Amino acid sequence: ACIRVTVRVHKERQPQRGRVAESNFPADAESGQKMITRVGFVALATFYILNAVESFNPPFESPATVTVTSRVTSNLNLRSTRRLLAQGRGSSSASNPTDTFAARRILRSNRPSLAPILAYTRQDDTTTLIQPKLPEPKIGDVVRYYDIDGGSNQGQTLVGKISFIQPIRTSADSPSSNEDGTGRWLVEITELEDVGDGYFAEYPSRKRRKSSLRKLEELAPLPASFVRSEDAFKVPTKKGTNEPLPSHPGYDLVGYEGPMATQINQDIVQQDAENYSQVKMSLIKNAAIAGAMGTIIADLFRGTEDAALYFLGALSGVAYLFFLGIKTDTLGSPDSKLGSNVSNARFVFPALVLVGVALKNMMSGDLNPVTTPGIFSTVTPEQFASVMIGFLTYRVPLFVSQLTPVLSESASDMIPGSAAMAVRLAADAKSRGVDVSALDEKANDGLTTVLLVSGPESTGKTTLVNRLLEEDSRFVRPILVDRMVDGVKFEQKEARDEFLQSDGRFGLAKEGILQAAEKAMDGVDPAEKKVVVVDADADTAKKLVQISGARVIGVWIGLDDLEKFESRLKSKILSGAVKIPDDENEDSVLRAKVRQVVKDIEFGVVSGVFEFTILNEDIDDSVRQLKEAANYCF
């Protein structure tokens, strides 16, 4: 049909070119026939393609199917319009120009386009999303729950911490739980106090803590973080309402099998039992020794009779500790009740001693020392005091054992930094059973001792270091890299940022510090130790303490008043020692220097690097203090 229409249009319209639509076919008959054949094959192929598309029936409706169907319908309308236009070409009359122009408009509006084919189509809304797995509850979780009141349907929103989880016991007739896991677990919650800004804290001891019971399905976990500075939990809240935002809508109810049992290491339990036995025997032994020493002292100052009463009281104190140990031994065991009853006998021992003294006095007849009736009608005040002081002697070793760690820690704090650290390390090694005497053989650990002298600008630390080097030959300077002597090495280290400090001419590197003491030992008695002294600002000190292979002894040089810093800096500026940039003045440079001094002082205080601090008011006294501090390097 397409070939027939094309041939007819060509033959009828060839003499009348340009009337309605010009023909591009050549006038030559042979070439025109070839062109007609090619057009016919194209039309025939198009026809088969359209029929194939029309016969395709997809198993489901989709946006892509609608697009293809609309294009098929459009192509059918297009063929009809072209047929109408061809008929208009064959007519020499212009009686229907409106139909012809309408046909042209349809042709233009139906030009092929890739937009419908390449357009994005949204996926089906019925796609199933993977839900995140719900967490399992743990003791200590911060959760959101609701109270029965609060002015809303759900109740007042509260925040609490899980303190206990237990199963809900049910009767044999009723099911233990539902298929969705509800009704299985009961949770005890300790309420947290809302202190504002999303912080929730535990109630202080002076306030009664509130706790409540909720079913597990009524709780929602909160992503809380404990903030130590606020001593409270930070909970994310909804903007505007201050409502806590849970991380999940609830807990996993189906797969939860209860709190996980903590695995107990029996070796640790056995070791703790041995330690407990040692502590118990040590307390009893120390109480007996204290009682014996007290008896000797009482005999020297009060006589034999008071010393004997003191000794009996001390024995009752030792018996008190022994029976108290019986109670602690049986705690948590089936014999705990029996042990508690037996241990109550410990209160009888001091009373038995006093009863024995009273009977002795009554049997003495005229020798009865009691002469005044009253509360002490059977024993004298001196006898009562001797027995009770002897009984309370068992508390002396308890008090000493509790006070010793505090005293030893306070004593170590009074010792300067490195020595205090050595004392603490030795005490720790002794507590772990390490042979401290064998540590002396390993004192040479291969580390290079470095005396770091640092401080803010204008404190005089360079002067102190120079005086120390001049007056004590045990200290040496680090080896610097000179750009003029070894420019290649200087530029390599500068490019690799390996300098701890550099002024453009000289550079201080790690190797220059660690190798300075070793090179200074050439030709010197090996028993004489050399220590490297580094005069460093705060920035260099920050880098120096991070290098490996060095044992740093830090000395901080400072002044006791910020105004003294400002006065010394102003003198340096006026003397020309400090260059003033073109775009600044003396006041701006001074303010910048003071701000840097404050930052350096903050570093010296909080870094923990410096064991010694010297306030450089008098140069001679400061040199003496620096020498004393430097002696700790040896």
Wavefront OBJ file of the C-alpha trace (Angstrom):
o trace
v 0.000 0.000 0.000
v 2.837 2.415 0.864
v 4.599 1.693 -2.448
v 1.396 2.173 -4.383
v 0.653 5.542 -2.729
v 4.218 6.758 -3.246
v 4.245 5.869 -6.955
v 0.909 7.541 -7.527
v 1.973 10.725 -5.762
v 5.175 10.867 -7.797
v 3.457 10.440 -11.144
v 0.572 12.817 -10.508
v 2.560 15.616 -8.826
v 5.668 15.680 -11.017
v 4.385 18.291 -13.472
v 3.086 20.587 -10.665
v 6.087 21.170 -8.363
v 5.816 23.466 -5.390
v 1.997 23.653 -5.184
v 1.336 22.050 -1.801
v 4.543 20.240 -0.984
v 7.569 20.102 -3.249
v 8.857 16.712 -4.261
v 12.533 15.865 -3.823
v 12.433 13.052 -6.366
v 14.628 13.613 -9.452
v 13.001 14.211 -12.762
v 14.882 11.392 -14.400
v 12.622 8.327 -14.580
v 15.307 5.697 -13.927
v 16.760 7.396 -10.869
v 13.249 8.162 -9.636
v 12.328 4.492 -9.911
v 15.359 3.526 -7.738
v 14.405 6.124 -5.174
v 10.826 4.807 -5.082
v 12.121 1.258 -4.508
v 14.289 2.342 -1.559
v 11.437 4.295 0.010
v 9.192 1.304 -0.401
v 11.567 -1.028 1.409
v 11.868 1.466 4.288
v 8.091 1.774 4.526
v 7.682 -2.001 4.436
v 10.198 -2.462 7.278
v 8.436 0.194 9.314
v 5.146 -1.569 8.759
v 6.439 -4.893 10.112
v 8.032 -3.210 13.146
v 4.775 -1.462 14.037
v 2.806 -4.686 13.680
v 5.267 -6.470 15.970
v 4.923 -3.736 18.613
v 1.126 -3.824 18.380
v 1.026 -7.597 18.793
v 3.280 -7.507 21.910
v 1.139 -7.880 25.038
v 3.240 -7.506 28.256
v 2.192 -9.509 31.309
v 1.840 -6.403 33.497
v 1.042 -2.743 33.111
v 3.945 -0.355 33.613
v 4.846 3.216 32.666
v 7.153 1.875 29.919
v 4.261 -0.109 28.359
v 2.066 2.969 28.369
v 4.818 4.925 26.620
v 5.262 2.296 23.855
v 1.481 2.033 23.328
v 1.128 5.790 23.021
v 3.914 5.857 20.435
v 2.207 3.067 18.432
v -1.074 5.003 18.434
v 0.779 8.143 17.444
v 2.467 6.319 14.553
v -0.926 5.026 13.291
v -2.332 8.554 13.378
v 0.776 9.739 11.577
v 0.240 7.259 8.713
v -3.362 8.342 8.336
v -2.316 11.990 8.240
v 0.318 11.350 5.605
v -2.303 9.513 3.498
v -4.578 12.555 3.841
v -1.745 14.865 2.810
v -0.955 12.681 -0.199
v -4.518 12.924 -1.312
v -4.278 16.696 -0.985
v -1.224 16.677 -3.221
v -3.106 14.760 -5.895
v -5.885 17.309 -6.045
v -5.314 20.350 -8.219
v -8.096 22.181 -6.453
v -7.393 24.213 -3.327
v -10.889 23.735 -1.947
v -9.691 22.062 1.288
v -6.687 24.092 2.516
v -7.827 23.772 6.132
v -7.535 19.969 6.088
v -4.137 20.217 4.461
v -2.800 22.654 7.079
v -4.287 20.510 9.858
v -2.470 17.533 8.438
v 0.794 19.483 8.457
v 0.201 20.467 12.108
v -0.320 16.812 13.064
v 2.890 15.865 11.263
v 4.896 18.504 13.142
v 3.394 17.542 16.493
v 4.191 13.859 15.910
v 7.881 14.151 15.160
v 9.760 11.326 16.806
v 11.393 12.137 20.140
v 13.583 10.192 22.568
v 12.197 12.014 25.611
v 9.357 9.558 26.369
v 11.721 6.608 26.048
v 14.554 8.070 28.159
v 12.297 9.628 30.784
v 12.861 8.500 34.405
v 10.150 6.271 35.796
v 9.712 5.890 39.585
v 9.878 2.394 40.988
v 6.810 0.649 42.210
v 5.636 1.937 45.593
v 5.046 -1.597 46.765
v 8.831 -2.228 47.141
v 9.534 -3.722 50.571
v 12.165 -1.858 52.660
v 14.526 -3.765 54.950
v 13.756 -2.813 58.540
v 16.725 -2.328 60.915
v 17.191 -5.001 63.533
v 15.929 -4.061 66.960
v 18.463 -4.202 69.810
v 18.252 -6.426 72.862
v 17.858 -4.797 76.291
v 20.804 -4.649 78.695
v 21.229 -3.578 82.290
v 22.178 0.113 82.286
v 20.344 1.061 79.076
v 18.769 4.519 79.080
v 15.163 4.227 77.896
v 12.046 6.275 77.318
v 8.799 5.255 78.971
v 5.502 6.828 79.963
v 3.826 7.490 83.274
v 0.113 6.940 83.807
v -0.593 10.686 83.963
v 0.878 13.750 82.325
v -1.995 15.341 80.451
v -1.797 13.221 77.282
v -3.134 9.911 76.056
v 0.229 8.204 76.434
v 1.050 9.878 79.719
v 4.050 11.832 80.931
v 7.270 11.108 79.054
v 10.020 9.931 81.393
v 13.629 8.885 80.993
v 15.172 6.162 83.107
v 17.864 3.525 83.307
v 17.252 -0.233 83.319
v 18.369 -1.703 86.647
v 16.805 -5.177 86.559
v 15.108 -7.543 84.081
v 13.039 -10.511 85.202
v 10.598 -12.907 83.499
v 6.878 -12.603 84.114
v 5.633 -15.660 85.936
v 2.284 -16.969 84.690
v -0.073 -19.714 85.768
v -0.143 -23.105 84.097
v -3.533 -22.394 82.468
v -2.569 -19.120 80.812
v 0.021 -18.879 78.029
v 3.410 -17.584 79.067
v 3.581 -15.024 76.249
v 2.129 -13.978 72.927
v 3.599 -14.899 69.575
v 5.006 -11.382 69.159
v 7.002 -11.719 72.385
v 4.914 -9.357 74.505
v 4.076 -10.147 78.085
v 7.298 -12.065 78.770
v 9.637 -9.659 80.577
v 9.229 -7.167 83.402
v 11.809 -4.378 83.733
v 12.695 -2.302 86.774
v 13.601 1.266 85.785
v 15.371 3.894 87.874
v 14.044 7.297 86.879
v 16.527 9.989 85.819
v 16.013 13.637 86.694
v 15.619 16.123 83.858
v 18.211 18.836 84.555
v 17.609 20.737 81.298
v 19.184 21.042 77.861
v 18.680 17.347 77.178
v 20.669 16.232 80.251
v 19.248 13.569 82.571
v 21.044 12.791 85.829
v 20.587 10.304 88.624
v 18.851 11.671 91.683
v 21.317 12.782 94.397
v 21.594 10.791 97.597
v 19.629 13.391 99.546
v 16.628 12.728 97.338
v 14.743 9.471 97.312
v 15.317 7.632 94.088
v 12.261 6.729 92.073
v 11.878 3.335 90.471
v 9.027 1.718 88.623
v 8.159 -1.514 86.812
v 7.276 -1.632 83.136
v 6.827 -4.332 80.573
v 9.629 -4.597 78.065
v 7.378 -3.720 75.118
v 6.599 -0.340 76.744
v 10.225 0.840 76.528
v 12.178 2.491 73.733
v 16.008 2.712 73.824
v 17.634 6.152 73.775
v 21.093 6.880 72.255
v 22.353 8.450 75.484
v 25.967 9.466 76.131
v 27.374 10.085 79.598
v 28.997 13.526 79.912
v 31.457 13.476 82.795
v 31.651 17.254 83.147
v 27.878 17.435 83.658
v 27.644 14.133 85.575
v 24.578 13.346 83.476
v 23.411 11.532 80.355
v 22.991 13.593 77.181
v 19.864 12.511 75.291
v 18.875 13.822 71.826
v 15.560 15.651 71.965
v 12.992 16.833 69.456
v 13.434 20.483 68.574
v 10.830 22.713 70.195
v 9.193 20.071 72.390
v 12.220 18.712 74.323
v 10.846 15.208 73.802
v 13.548 12.490 73.874
v 14.146 10.833 70.503
v 14.651 7.054 70.739
v 17.077 5.272 68.434
v 14.564 2.437 67.838
v 10.833 2.161 68.410
v 11.385 -0.681 70.856
v 13.384 -3.753 71.741
v 13.594 -7.158 70.100
v 10.833 -9.079 71.864
v 10.746 -12.277 69.799
v 14.421 -13.217 69.838
v 15.221 -12.022 73.385
v 16.036 -14.839 75.798
v 16.752 -12.837 78.929
v 19.861 -11.240 80.447
v 23.056 -12.963 79.415
v 24.726 -14.796 82.273
v 28.183 -13.518 83.092
v 30.844 -16.143 82.660
v 32.851 -16.567 85.854
v 36.548 -17.270 85.716
v 37.172 -19.811 88.445
v 40.890 -19.076 88.504
v 40.174 -15.468 89.441
v 37.667 -16.611 92.084
v 40.286 -18.916 93.590
v 42.897 -16.177 93.570
v 40.485 -13.734 95.223
v 39.706 -16.337 97.887
v 43.406 -16.736 98.634
v 43.847 -12.970 98.821
v 40.889 -12.723 101.195
v 42.370 -15.390 103.467
v 45.681 -13.545 103.527
v 44.013 -10.254 104.384
v 41.944 -11.856 107.141
v 44.911 -13.570 108.752
v 46.976 -10.426 108.401
v 44.354 -8.390 110.296
v 44.155 -10.948 113.107
v 47.942 -11.174 113.344
v 48.372 -7.402 113.359
v 45.673 -7.040 116.026
v 47.504 -9.560 118.218
v 50.830 -7.776 117.707
v 49.245 -4.415 118.499
v 47.705 -5.879 121.659
v 51.055 -7.285 122.786
v 52.792 -3.962 122.199
v 50.029 -2.139 124.039
v 50.358 -4.523 126.967
v 54.088 -3.783 127.257
v 53.461 -0.041 127.151
v 50.682 -0.332 129.777
v 52.969 -2.338 132.061
v 55.661 0.320 131.818
v 53.375 3.274 132.546
v 50.401 1.867 134.519
v 51.588 -1.288 136.263
v 51.019 -4.977 135.981
v 47.328 -5.022 136.971
v 46.261 -2.517 134.312
v 48.513 -4.229 131.784
v 46.818 -7.594 132.514
v 43.370 -6.048 132.036
v 44.549 -4.403 128.841
v 45.843 -7.757 127.605
v 42.483 -9.457 128.300
v 40.702 -6.681 126.418
v 43.091 -7.080 123.491
v 42.380 -10.839 123.421
v 38.641 -10.105 123.265
v 39.375 -7.810 120.297
v 41.234 -10.588 118.471
v 38.312 -12.951 119.181
v 35.951 -10.297 117.840
v 37.847 -10.231 114.524
v 37.949 -14.025 114.339
v 34.167 -14.420 114.754
v 33.559 -11.543 112.348
v 35.552 -13.531 109.797
v 33.170 -16.472 110.312
v 30.280 -14.276 109.181
v 32.087 -13.068 106.081
v 33.233 -16.608 105.250
v 29.673 -17.899 105.086
v 28.108 -15.034 103.125
v 26.229 -16.311 100.074
v 26.468 -19.935 101.168
v 23.802 -22.278 102.600
v 25.417 -21.835 106.034
v 25.085 -18.048 105.979
v 22.357 -18.012 108.641
v 24.365 -20.268 110.944
v 27.483 -18.212 110.395
v 25.616 -15.017 111.194
v 24.275 -16.464 114.448
v 27.686 -17.760 115.502
v 29.403 -14.484 114.673
v 27.027 -12.582 116.971
v 28.971 -14.106 119.870
v 31.735 -11.587 119.141
v 29.868 -8.921 121.098
v 29.977 -11.077 124.256
v 33.772 -11.221 124.690
v 34.409 -7.708 126.089
v 31.394 -8.149 128.381
v 32.772 -11.466 129.656
v 36.057 -9.787 130.517
v 34.251 -7.048 132.484
v 32.110 -9.653 134.280
v 35.246 -11.526 135.232
v 36.838 -8.358 136.622
v 33.672 -7.563 138.609
v 33.586 -11.081 140.138
v 37.228 -10.765 141.106
v 36.516 -7.459 142.837
v 33.532 -8.903 144.742
v 35.597 -11.883 145.913
v 38.389 -9.640 147.138
v 36.490 -8.630 150.271
v 38.225 -5.775 152.014
v 40.654 -5.544 149.086
v 37.818 -4.585 146.704
v 39.036 -1.488 144.863
v 35.494 -0.241 144.271
v 34.611 2.301 146.965
v 32.128 4.594 145.218
v 28.634 3.343 144.350
v 27.245 4.184 140.928
v 27.599 3.033 137.357
v 31.003 1.616 138.181
v 29.889 -0.099 141.412
v 31.504 -3.410 140.402
v 34.588 -2.212 138.491
v 36.677 0.899 138.802
v 36.899 3.438 135.969
v 40.556 2.540 135.509
v 39.713 -1.161 135.131
v 36.890 -0.411 132.681
v 39.150 1.870 130.621
v 41.959 -0.696 130.504
v 39.655 -3.445 129.226
v 37.881 -1.287 126.642
v 41.098 0.297 125.320
v 42.590 -3.181 124.994
v 39.458 -4.339 123.142
v 39.548 -1.418 120.718
v 43.217 -2.004 119.945
v 42.165 -4.224 117.001
v 41.088 -1.037 115.197
v 44.614 0.376 115.186
v 45.992 -1.984 112.476
v 42.760 -1.479 110.491
v 43.230 2.273 110.614
v 46.921 2.028 109.709
v 46.227 -0.281 106.755
v 43.701 2.204 105.385
v 45.919 5.215 106.020
v 49.145 3.786 104.581
v 48.180 4.085 100.878
v 47.064 7.673 101.425
v 50.282 8.588 103.225
v 52.484 6.888 100.644
v 50.652 8.656 97.816
v 50.945 12.006 99.594
v 54.642 11.385 100.189
v 55.186 10.591 96.522
v 53.398 13.813 95.599
v 55.838 15.781 97.744
v 58.782 14.313 95.823
v 59.609 16.028 92.498
v 58.111 14.560 89.336
v 60.577 11.926 88.085
v 61.460 10.679 91.561
v 57.781 10.431 92.480
v 57.143 8.434 89.335
v 59.999 6.111 90.248
v 58.566 5.602 93.745
v 55.126 4.775 92.329
v 56.580 2.366 89.776
v 58.624 0.619 92.459
v 55.565 0.291 94.710
v 53.537 -1.094 91.832
v 56.267 -3.574 90.956
v 56.470 -4.702 94.569
v 52.688 -5.196 94.753
v 52.878 -7.374 91.623
v 55.620 -9.520 93.141
v 58.464 -8.170 91.015
v 61.946 -8.386 92.513
v 62.805 -4.696 92.801
v 66.459 -5.429 93.603
v 66.835 -7.061 90.196
v 65.692 -3.887 88.468
v 69.004 -2.159 89.178
v 70.721 -4.569 86.811
v 68.389 -3.421 84.027
v 68.657 0.300 84.731
v 70.502 0.887 81.464
v 67.507 0.742 79.130
v 69.253 2.452 76.189
v 67.312 5.713 76.472
v 69.064 9.058 76.173
v 68.393 11.395 79.095
v 67.411 14.876 77.942
v 67.058 17.908 80.219
v 64.336 20.041 78.654
v 64.362 23.675 79.790
v 61.352 25.508 78.428
v 59.165 28.503 79.138
v 57.595 31.590 77.604
v 59.568 34.343 75.956
v 61.534 36.801 78.139
v 61.823 34.515 81.165
v 65.634 34.234 80.969
v 65.741 30.489 80.297
v 68.591 30.863 77.771
v 70.722 32.630 80.387
v 70.060 29.857 82.902
v 70.973 27.151 80.381
v 74.226 28.911 79.493
v 75.158 29.194 83.162
v 74.428 25.483 83.720
v 76.593 24.464 80.750
v 79.446 26.670 81.918
v 79.407 25.478 85.534
v 78.662 21.749 85.078
v 80.596 19.715 82.507
v 78.177 16.801 82.681
v 75.740 18.667 80.446
v 76.217 19.218 76.711
v 74.374 21.028 73.941
v 72.576 19.195 71.150
v 74.241 18.985 67.714
v 72.698 21.457 65.265
v 72.635 21.231 61.476
v 74.373 24.286 59.952
v 73.072 25.388 56.563
v 76.446 26.955 55.716
v 78.380 23.767 56.535
v 76.011 21.104 55.194
v 73.437 22.815 53.022
v 72.216 19.621 51.345
v 71.433 17.914 54.623
v 69.776 21.065 55.960
v 67.515 21.421 52.933
v 66.595 17.716 52.975
v 65.503 17.820 56.591
v 63.746 21.119 56.070
v 61.816 19.708 53.099
v 60.842 16.623 55.123
v 59.834 18.772 58.122
v 62.238 16.847 60.376
v 63.477 19.876 62.313
v 62.145 20.367 65.816
v 63.343 23.956 65.690
v 64.990 26.074 63.006
v 65.965 29.728 62.612
v 66.958 29.510 58.942
v 70.650 28.995 59.675
v 70.696 26.283 62.360
v 68.249 23.400 62.692
v 67.582 21.081 65.653
v 66.731 17.484 64.655
v 66.084 14.291 66.601
v 69.482 12.820 65.717
v 71.260 15.904 67.018
v 69.717 15.347 70.455
v 70.193 11.593 70.731
v 73.779 11.565 69.386
v 75.125 14.592 71.283
v 75.696 12.750 74.577
v 77.268 9.757 72.820
v 79.750 11.920 70.898
v 80.580 13.879 74.051
v 81.717 10.603 75.652
v 84.609 10.182 73.212
v 87.841 10.122 75.204
v 85.976 10.462 78.523
v 85.646 8.001 81.385
v 82.629 5.765 80.573
v 81.475 6.051 84.194
v 80.877 9.767 83.683
v 77.399 10.184 82.215
v 76.565 13.017 79.834
v 73.133 14.632 79.554
v 71.864 16.763 76.667
v 70.305 20.123 77.589
v 67.747 21.582 75.196
v 66.703 25.226 75.445
v 63.275 25.136 73.793
v 60.173 27.255 73.462
v 56.726 25.782 74.052
v 56.224 24.679 70.441
v 59.566 22.867 70.355
v 58.812 21.229 73.717
v 55.568 19.816 72.300
v 57.523 18.126 69.506
v 60.425 17.009 71.699
v 58.341 15.004 74.171
v 56.976 12.906 71.279
v 60.291 11.635 69.936
v 61.265 8.046 70.712
v 64.500 6.996 72.382
v 64.624 9.869 74.891
v 63.894 10.124 78.606
v 62.832 13.733 79.176
v 63.289 15.596 82.467
v 61.273 18.814 82.141
v 62.021 22.149 83.838
v 59.630 25.068 83.331
v 60.989 28.617 83.649
v 58.434 31.318 84.401
v 57.627 34.539 86.245
v 55.162 35.092 89.066
v 53.302 38.004 87.470
v 52.005 38.709 83.974
v 52.962 42.365 84.330
v 56.621 41.316 84.578
v 56.265 39.486 81.274
v 54.768 42.598 79.727
v 57.523 44.815 81.126
v 60.320 42.576 79.800
v 58.651 42.250 76.383
v 58.244 46.018 76.160
v 61.942 46.471 76.947
v 62.891 44.052 74.149
v 60.662 45.914 71.693
v 62.118 49.305 72.621
v 65.669 47.975 72.380
v 65.069 46.731 68.847
v 65.526 43.053 69.731
v 62.022 42.420 68.376
v 61.317 43.558 64.835
v 58.039 45.368 64.218
v 56.334 44.610 60.867
v 55.413 47.509 58.611
v 51.672 46.972 59.008
v 51.796 46.876 62.862
v 52.883 49.081 65.741
v 54.476 48.526 69.149
v 51.159 48.055 70.969
v 49.841 45.429 68.549
v 53.106 43.473 68.691
v 53.099 43.642 72.494
v 49.511 42.393 72.702
v 50.324 39.495 70.371
v 53.379 38.586 72.477
v 51.348 38.655 75.707
v 48.675 36.415 74.190
v 51.369 33.929 73.164
v 52.812 34.016 76.698
v 49.400 33.117 78.124
v 49.094 30.167 75.712
v 52.587 28.962 76.639
v 51.793 29.160 80.353
v 48.632 27.121 79.793
v 50.696 24.446 78.030
v 53.224 24.356 80.864
v 50.477 23.886 83.449
v 48.292 21.254 81.792
v 50.809 19.249 79.733
v 52.235 17.252 82.632
v 55.676 17.289 81.001
v 57.497 19.465 83.517
v 58.431 18.031 86.913
v 60.072 21.262 88.101
v 59.049 24.911 87.969
v 61.455 27.810 88.555
v 60.286 31.408 88.940
v 63.245 33.355 87.618
v 63.313 36.397 89.909
v 66.948 36.149 91.036
v 69.399 34.723 88.491
v 71.752 33.128 91.039
v 68.964 31.472 93.001
v 67.375 30.251 89.772
v 70.676 28.698 88.653
v 70.905 26.876 91.985
v 67.372 25.519 91.572
v 68.141 24.455 87.997
v 71.204 22.523 89.190
v 69.146 20.746 91.827
v 66.569 19.787 89.252
v 69.261 18.690 86.797
v 70.696 16.270 89.360
v 67.618 14.095 88.889
v 68.955 13.270 85.433
v 71.567 11.083 87.129
l 1 2 3 4 5 6 7 8 9 10 11 12 13 14 15 16 17 18 19 20 21 22 23 24 25 26 27 28 29 30 31 32 33 34 35 36 37 38 39 40 41 42 43 44 45 46 47 48 49 50 51 52 53 54 55 56 57 58 59 60 61 62 63 64 65 66 67 68 69 70 71 72 73 74 75 76 77 78 79 80 81 82 83 84 85 86 87 88 89 90 91 92 93 94 95 96 97 98 99 100 101 102 103 104 105 106 107 108 109 110 111 112 113 114 115 116 117 118 119 120 121 122 123 124 125 126 127 128 129 130 131 132 133 134 135 136 137 138 139 140 141 142 143 144 145 146 147 148 149 150 151 152 153 154 155 156 157 158 159 160 161 162 163 164 165 166 167 168 169 170 171 172 173 174 175 176 177 178 179 180 181 182 183 184 185 186 187 188 189 190 191 192 193 194 195 196 197 198 199 200 201 202 203 204 205 206 207 208 209 210 211 212 213 214 215 216 217 218 219 220 221 222 223 224 225 226 227 228 229 230 231 232 233 234 235 236 237 238 239 240 241 242 243 244 245 246 247 248 249 250 251 252 253 254 255 256 257 258 259 260 261 262 263 264 265 266 267 268 269 270 271 272 273 274 275 276 277 278 279 280 281 282 283 284 285 286 287 288 289 290 291 292 293 294 295 296 297 298 299 300 301 302 303 304 305 306 307 308 309 310 311 312 313 314 315 316 317 318 319 320 321 322 323 324 325 326 327 328 329 330 331 332 333 334 335 336 337 338 339 340 341 342 343 344 345 346 347 348 349 350 351 352 353 354 355 356 357 358 359 360 361 362 363 364 365 366 367 368 369 370 371 372 373 374 375 376 377 378 379 380 381 382 383 384 385 386 387 388 389 390 391 392 393 394 395 396 397 398 399 400 401 402 403 404 405 406 407 408 409 410 411 412 413 414 415 416 417 418 419 420 421 422 423 424 425 426 427 428 429 430 431 432 433 434 435 436 437 438 439 440 441 442 443 444 445 446 447 448 449 450 451 452 453 454 455 456 457 458 459 460 461 462 463 464 465 466 467 468 469 470 471 472 473 474 475 476 477 478 479 480 481 482 483 484 485 486 487 488 489 490 491 492 493 494 495 496 497 498 499 500 501 502 503 504 505 506 507 508 509 510 511 512 513 514 515 516 517 518 519 520 521 522 523 524 525 526 527 528 529 530 531 532 533 534 535 536 537 538 539 540 541 542 543 544 545 546 547 548 549 550 551 552 553 554 555 556 557 558 559 560 561 562 563 564 565 566 567 568 569 570 571 572 573 574 575 576 577 578 579 580 581 582 583 584 585 586 587 588 589 590 591 592 593 594 595 596 597 598 599 600 601 602 603 604 605 606 607 608 609 610 611 612 613 614 615 616 617 618 619 620 621 622 623 624 625 626 627 628 629 630 631 632 633 634
